[in-house]
Amino acid sequence: MTIHHRDQLDDVQRTLRDIEGTTILIYDQTCATEKRRRRKRGAYPDPAKRVVINEAVCEGCGDCSVQSNCLSVEPLDTEFGTKRQINQSTCNKDFSCVKGFCPSFVTVEGGKLRKPKAVSADASALPPIPEPALPAIDRAYGVLVTGVGGTGVVTIGALLGMAAHLEGKGVTVLDVTGLAQKGGAVMSHVQISHAPADIHATRIAMGEADLVIGCDAIVTAGDECTSRMRHGATRVVVNSAKTPTAEFIKNPKWTFPGASAESDIRAAAGDAVDLVDANRFAVALLGDAIYTNPFVLGYAWQRGWLPLAYASLVRAIELNGVQIEQNRAAFEWGRRAAFDPASVRAATAGDAQTGATVISLHTKKAIDALIATRAEHLRAYQNAAYAARFSAVVGKVRDAERALGADTAQEPLTEAVARNLYKLMAYKDEYEVARLHADPAFVAKLAEQFEGDWKLKFHLAPPLFAKKDAHGRLVKKQYGPWLMPAFRVLAKLKFLRGTAFDVFGRTEERRTERALIGEYETLVQELTGSRLTRDTLPLAIELASLPDGIRGYGHVKENNLRAVRAKWAQLLAQWRSPEGGQTRNVA
C-alpha cells in the first residue's frame, strides 16, 4: 500500500489502469461540512491563514473554481466585469483554490478577520419593538425551511421543533438533505399543530406549505419548493443574497438568476413574498454569514408568520447551546429588519462592500463615464499617449454608430469596443500585476478586513523563472512579504513595457497580447466601415465583444484565446459574406 497526496490523483489513476488484475484506490479527505462542525468544537485544526483575491488582478477566468471545485469562490460584480472573491464565512481553508493559475491570490497569515464596525451595534439597545400577532392554527401548520448544506438549515428546523415541543404542541421535523455536501440543496419540513394527532404526514404535501423560510433564493425557487406553495396562501421570506451554484464552477460567465428566481417564487406564492439581503446584514452586524439563517428566522417570526411564542424560540436557541448570544442577536436583528428596516440599514451604513462601483449603462452620461474611467486607468497603466490612443479609437466608433441614426443614448457598439479594447490594452503583464498588488487601495482593503500581526504571501509563476510540471505548464510558488517592495520597484519600470529593454515582453504570451491590440483595432476599423448598418449592427457588436472571452493567464488564457479565434474567424467570414452579416447561423 502506498499513500499519495491528492495532487497526484490523476497520476496514480493512470498508473493503476496499466496494472493487470484488481487495483483499489481509496480517496480519503474530511469533507468541508465536517471540518466546520469539528472547528466549532475545537476538535479540528484552524490555521491562522486566509486566502484573499486581489480583484484588480483577477481575470474572471474561473480556473480557481476548476481547481478547487469550491463554492466559497464567489462571483464579484465590478465595473471591469465579474471577478472572484472568497467568502470568508464559508471557506473551509482547503486552500486548493490557490492552485488556480492566476497571480491574484494572496494568503494572509497571522492575525484574524476584523469584525465590522456595525458589530458593536446592539439590537437590544434600540427602542423595543412590539411582538406580532401569531397565526391561529386549527390544523397542521406547514413550515418549509430551504437552503444549502453547511449553513444551518437543519438547525433552524431543529429550533422550530424544540420551540413547539416546549409549548406542548405536536410537531414533526423531516430533514431532506440529500448528499451531505456544502452547497447541496437542503430542506426541513416542519409540521406544527395543537396535538400530535392532527399531523398526518411528516412531509409537507403539494400546495400545503403555510410558510417558507427561504435561506437560499435558488433553492427556494426550485420545483421541489415552489410545488409546496399555494398561491395567495403561502407566506415566503427569502434571503436574496447572490449565492453561487455548482454551475458557476463550470461556467465562469454564470450570473445569479435573481430576477427569474423571484418571479418563480411570486408566481407560486402570490404577493406575500419578502426578500431581504440577510447575508449582507449578518456579515455587517455580526461579522459572519453563518448567522444568516437565524436572521431570516427572526424576520419571519416578526412578520407574524410563525405560530410559536417568542420565549419558546429564544429558549430553543439557548438549549441548542451553540454561540447563544450571537444567534440570539441575529434573531433580534432579523425581527428589527422586518419591523423597522430603516434602523437596520442605518446600523449598517458605511459598511465597506467588496468590489468596485459598477457603472449603470444605457444613458449617454453613463457611457461617457465608462469611457473616461478606462482612459484614466490606461493613463495609470502606461501613460497619457496610451490613453489617448484608446479614446481616439472609441471616438471613431461612436461617430460611426451615431451616423446610423440609432438611439445615441444606447450606443451598444461603442460600449462593446470601449470595454473590449480596454481589456486588450490593459493586459496584465509583470509590471501591471506588480502595480496592482502594490496599490495602496489593495493594502488598505486588507487592513480593513484583517487585524493583528498578519503578513502577506504571494502565489506566482513568473514566466521567466517558474519551473514547469510534467505537462509543460508553469508551476506556482509561494513568495514572502519581501516581494512587496520589489513590486513597487517593478511597477515604476512600466515605461520599459514594449521596448527593446522589456525582458518580460519577449515571451510568446506577451508578444501575443501586444499583437492582439493591433488585430482588434484593425477589426474595429473594418466594423465601422461601409458594411455597418442598422441590420449589421448586432453582428458588429458580437464581433467587438469577442475579447471578453480571452480570460486568464498562461495556458488558461492560451486555451481561451484559441476558442475565441475560432469564433472570430467564423463571425468575420459571415461579416464579409455577400449578405453582410444579416443572416446569423453561427453557433
HUMOTA-V341412 format. One record per residue. RES is the residue in one small letter. SS is DSSP state (alpha for helix, beta for strand, coil for the rest). D_CENTER is the distance of its C-alpha to the mean C-alpha in whole Angstrom. Layout:
BEGIN
{{RES | SS | D_CENTER} {RES | SS | D_CENTER}}
END
This chain:
BEGIN
{{m | coil | 41} {t | coil | 38} {i | coil | 35} {h | coil | 32} {h | coil | 29} {r | alpha | 26} {d | alpha | 25} {q | alpha | 29} {l | alpha | 28} {d | alpha | 29} {d | alpha | 32} {v | alpha | 33} {q | alpha | 33} {r | alpha | 34} {t | alpha | 37} {l | alpha | 38} {r | alpha | 38} {d | coil | 41} {i | coil | 43} {e | coil | 45} {g | coil | 45} {t | coil | 43} {t | coil | 40} {i | coil | 37} {l | coil | 34} {i | coil | 32} {y | coil | 29} {d | coil | 28} {q | coil | 25} {t | coil | 24} {c | coil | 21} {a | alpha | 18} {t | alpha | 19} {e | alpha | 23} {k | alpha | 22} {r | alpha | 20} {r | alpha | 24} {r | alpha | 26} {r | alpha | 24} {k | alpha | 25} {r | coil | 28} {g | coil | 29} {a | coil | 30} {y | coil | 27} {p | coil | 26} {d | coil | 24} {p | coil | 24} {a | coil | 23} {k | beta | 21} {r | beta | 17} {v | beta | 15} {v | beta | 13} {i | beta | 12} {n | coil | 14} {e | coil | 12} {a | coil | 15} {v | coil | 16} {c | coil | 13} {e | coil | 14} {g | coil | 11} {c | coil | 13} {g | coil | 11} {d | alpha | 14} {c | alpha | 12} {s | alpha | 11} {v | alpha | 14} {q | alpha | 16} {s | alpha | 14} {n | coil | 13} {c | coil | 11} {l | coil | 8} {s | coil | 8} {v | beta | 6} {e | beta | 2} {p | beta | 2} {l | beta | 5} {d | beta | 8} {t | beta | 11} {e | coil | 15} {f | coil | 15} {g | beta | 12} {t | beta | 8} {k | beta | 8} {r | beta | 6} {q | beta | 6} {i | beta | 8} {n | coil | 8} {q | coil | 12} {s | coil | 13} {t | coil | 12} {c | coil | 13} {n | coil | 16} {k | coil | 17} {d | coil | 18} {f | coil | 17} {s | alpha | 17} {c | alpha | 14} {v | alpha | 16} {k | alpha | 18} {g | coil | 16} {f | coil | 18} {c | coil | 17} {p | coil | 18} {s | coil | 15} {f | beta | 15} {v | beta | 18} {t | beta | 19} {v | beta | 20} {e | beta | 23} {g | coil | 25} {g | coil | 25} {k | beta | 22} {l | beta | 19} {r | coil | 21} {k | coil | 21} {p | coil | 20} {k | alpha | 23} {a | alpha | 23} {v | alpha | 23} {s | alpha | 27} {a | coil | 27} {d | coil | 29} {a | alpha | 29} {s | alpha | 33} {a | alpha | 34} {l | coil | 33} {p | coil | 36} {p | coil | 36} {i | coil | 35} {p | coil | 37} {e | coil | 36} {p | coil | 36} {a | coil | 38} {l | coil | 37} {p | coil | 37} {a | coil | 41} {i | coil | 40} {d | coil | 43} {r | coil | 42} {a | coil | 39} {y | beta | 35} {g | beta | 32} {v | beta | 29} {l | beta | 26} {v | beta | 23} {t | beta | 20} {g | beta | 17} {v | beta | 15} {g | coil | 17} {g | coil | 17} {t | coil | 16} {g | coil | 20} {v | alpha | 21} {v | alpha | 24} {t | alpha | 25} {i | alpha | 25} {g | alpha | 27} {a | alpha | 29} {l | alpha | 29} {l | alpha | 30} {g | alpha | 33} {m | alpha | 34} {a | alpha | 35} {a | alpha | 37} {h | alpha | 39} {l | alpha | 40} {e | coil | 41} {g | coil | 43} {k | coil | 41} {g | beta | 41} {v | beta | 37} {t | beta | 35} {v | beta | 32} {l | beta | 31} {d | beta | 27} {v | beta | 26} {t | coil | 23} {g | coil | 24} {l | coil | 22} {a | coil | 22} {q | coil | 18} {k | coil | 15} {g | coil | 13} {g | coil | 16} {a | beta | 18} {v | beta | 20} {m | beta | 23} {s | beta | 26} {h | beta | 29} {v | beta | 31} {q | beta | 34} {i | beta | 36} {s | beta | 40} {h | coil | 43} {a | coil | 44} {p | alpha | 43} {a | alpha | 46} {d | alpha | 44} {i | coil | 41} {h | coil | 41} {a | coil | 38} {t | coil | 35} {r | coil | 33} {i | coil | 32} {a | coil | 34} {m | coil | 33} {g | coil | 33} {e | coil | 34} {a | coil | 31} {d | coil | 32} {l | beta | 28} {v | beta | 25} {i | beta | 22} {g | beta | 19} {c | coil | 17} {d | coil | 14} {a | alpha | 14} {i | alpha | 14} {v | alpha | 16} {t | alpha | 19} {a | coil | 19} {g | coil | 20} {d | alpha | 24} {e | alpha | 24} {c | alpha | 24} {t | alpha | 25} {s | coil | 28} {r | coil | 29} {m | coil | 29} {r | coil | 32} {h | coil | 32} {g | coil | 33} {a | coil | 33} {t | coil | 30} {r | beta | 28} {v | beta | 24} {v | beta | 22} {v | beta | 18} {n | beta | 15} {s | coil | 13} {a | coil | 10} {k | coil | 7} {t | coil | 7} {p | coil | 6} {t | coil | 9} {a | coil | 11} {e | alpha | 12} {f | alpha | 8} {i | alpha | 10} {k | alpha | 13} {n | coil | 12} {p | coil | 10} {k | coil | 11} {w | coil | 10} {t | coil | 9} {f | coil | 9} {p | coil | 12} {g | alpha | 13} {a | alpha | 16} {s | alpha | 18} {a | alpha | 17} {e | alpha | 19} {s | alpha | 21} {d | alpha | 22} {i | alpha | 22} {r | alpha | 25} {a | alpha | 27} {a | alpha | 27} {a | alpha | 28} {g | coil | 29} {d | coil | 29} {a | coil | 28} {v | beta | 24} {d | beta | 23} {l | beta | 19} {v | beta | 18} {d | coil | 14} {a | alpha | 15} {n | alpha | 13} {r | alpha | 13} {f | alpha | 17} {a | alpha | 17} {v | alpha | 15} {a | alpha | 17} {l | alpha | 20} {l | alpha | 20} {g | coil | 18} {d | coil | 16} {a | alpha | 14} {i | alpha | 16} {y | alpha | 19} {t | alpha | 17} {n | alpha | 19} {p | alpha | 22} {f | alpha | 21} {v | alpha | 21} {l | alpha | 24} {g | alpha | 26} {y | alpha | 25} {a | alpha | 26} {w | alpha | 29} {q | alpha | 30} {r | coil | 30} {g | coil | 33} {w | coil | 31} {l | coil | 32} {p | coil | 35} {l | coil | 35} {a | coil | 37} {y | alpha | 35} {a | alpha | 37} {s | alpha | 36} {l | alpha | 32} {v | alpha | 33} {r | alpha | 35} {a | alpha | 33} {i | alpha | 30} {e | alpha | 33} {l | alpha | 34} {n | alpha | 31} {g | coil | 31} {v | coil | 28} {q | coil | 27} {i | alpha | 29} {e | alpha | 29} {q | alpha | 25} {n | alpha | 25} {r | alpha | 28} {a | alpha | 26} {a | alpha | 23} {f | alpha | 25} {e | alpha | 27} {w | alpha | 25} {g | alpha | 24} {r | alpha | 27} {r | alpha | 27} {a | alpha | 24} {a | alpha | 26} {f | alpha | 29} {d | coil | 29} {p | alpha | 25} {a | alpha | 26} {s | alpha | 27} {v | alpha | 24} {r | alpha | 22} {a | alpha | 25} {a | alpha | 25} {t | coil | 21} {a | coil | 22} {g | coil | 21} {d | coil | 18} {a | coil | 17} {q | coil | 13} {t | coil | 11} {g | coil | 11} {a | coil | 14} {t | coil | 16} {v | coil | 15} {i | coil | 18} {s | coil | 19} {l | coil | 22} {h | coil | 25} {t | coil | 27} {k | alpha | 29} {k | alpha | 28} {a | alpha | 25} {i | alpha | 26} {d | alpha | 28} {a | alpha | 25} {l | alpha | 23} {i | alpha | 26} {a | alpha | 27} {t | alpha | 24} {r | alpha | 24} {a | alpha | 27} {e | alpha | 27} {h | alpha | 24} {l | alpha | 27} {r | alpha | 30} {a | alpha | 28} {y | alpha | 27} {q | coil | 30} {n | coil | 33} {a | alpha | 34} {a | alpha | 36} {y | alpha | 33} {a | alpha | 31} {a | alpha | 34} {r | alpha | 34} {f | alpha | 30} {s | alpha | 32} {a | alpha | 35} {v | alpha | 33} {v | alpha | 31} {g | alpha | 34} {k | alpha | 36} {v | alpha | 33} {r | alpha | 33} {d | alpha | 37} {a | alpha | 37} {e | alpha | 35} {r | alpha | 37} {a | coil | 40} {l | coil | 39} {g | coil | 39} {a | coil | 36} {d | coil | 34} {t | coil | 33} {a | coil | 31} {q | coil | 28} {e | coil | 29} {p | alpha | 26} {l | alpha | 28} {t | alpha | 28} {e | alpha | 24} {a | alpha | 24} {v | alpha | 26} {a | alpha | 25} {r | alpha | 21} {n | alpha | 22} {l | alpha | 25} {y | alpha | 24} {k | alpha | 21} {l | alpha | 24} {m | alpha | 26} {a | coil | 24} {y | coil | 23} {k | coil | 22} {d | coil | 25} {e | alpha | 26} {y | alpha | 28} {e | alpha | 24} {v | alpha | 22} {a | alpha | 25} {r | alpha | 25} {l | alpha | 21} {h | alpha | 21} {a | coil | 24} {d | coil | 23} {p | alpha | 24} {a | alpha | 21} {f | alpha | 19} {v | alpha | 21} {a | alpha | 22} {k | alpha | 18} {l | alpha | 18} {a | alpha | 22} {e | alpha | 20} {q | alpha | 18} {f | beta | 20} {e | beta | 24} {g | coil | 27} {d | coil | 28} {w | coil | 25} {k | beta | 25} {l | beta | 23} {k | beta | 23} {f | beta | 22} {h | beta | 21} {l | beta | 23} {a | coil | 25} {p | coil | 27} {p | coil | 29} {l | coil | 32} {f | coil | 32} {a | coil | 30} {k | coil | 31} {k | beta | 31} {d | coil | 30} {a | coil | 32} {h | coil | 30} {g | coil | 31} {r | coil | 27} {l | beta | 27} {v | coil | 26} {k | coil | 24} {k | beta | 26} {q | beta | 25} {y | beta | 27} {g | coil | 28} {p | coil | 27} {w | coil | 31} {l | alpha | 28} {m | alpha | 27} {p | alpha | 31} {a | alpha | 31} {f | alpha | 28} {r | alpha | 30} {v | alpha | 33} {l | alpha | 31} {a | alpha | 29} {k | alpha | 33} {l | alpha | 34} {k | alpha | 32} {f | alpha | 35} {l | alpha | 36} {r | coil | 33} {g | coil | 35} {t | coil | 38} {a | coil | 41} {f | coil | 40} {d | coil | 36} {v | coil | 36} {f | alpha | 32} {g | alpha | 33} {r | alpha | 35} {t | coil | 33} {e | alpha | 32} {e | alpha | 28} {r | alpha | 29} {r | alpha | 32} {t | alpha | 30} {e | alpha | 28} {r | alpha | 31} {a | alpha | 32} {l | alpha | 29} {i | alpha | 30} {g | alpha | 33} {e | alpha | 33} {y | alpha | 30} {e | alpha | 33} {t | alpha | 35} {l | alpha | 33} {v | alpha | 32} {q | alpha | 36} {e | alpha | 37} {l | alpha | 35} {t | coil | 36} {g | coil | 40} {s | coil | 42} {r | coil | 40} {l | coil | 37} {t | coil | 38} {r | coil | 36} {d | coil | 36} {t | coil | 35} {l | alpha | 32} {p | alpha | 30} {l | alpha | 30} {a | alpha | 30} {i | alpha | 27} {e | alpha | 26} {l | alpha | 28} {a | alpha | 26} {s | coil | 23} {l | alpha | 23} {p | alpha | 22} {d | alpha | 18} {g | alpha | 18} {i | coil | 20} {r | coil | 17} {g | coil | 17} {y | coil | 20} {g | alpha | 23} {h | alpha | 24} {v | alpha | 20} {k | alpha | 21} {e | alpha | 24} {n | alpha | 23} {n | alpha | 21} {l | alpha | 24} {r | alpha | 26} {a | alpha | 25} {v | alpha | 24} {r | alpha | 28} {a | alpha | 29} {k | alpha | 28} {w | alpha | 29} {a | alpha | 32} {q | alpha | 32} {l | alpha | 31} {l | alpha | 34} {a | alpha | 37} {q | alpha | 36} {w | alpha | 36} {r | coil | 39} {s | coil | 41} {p | coil | 44} {e | coil | 42} {g | coil | 39} {g | coil | 36} {q | coil | 37} {t | coil | 36} {r | coil | 33} {n | coil | 33} {v | coil | 30} {a | coil | 28}}
END
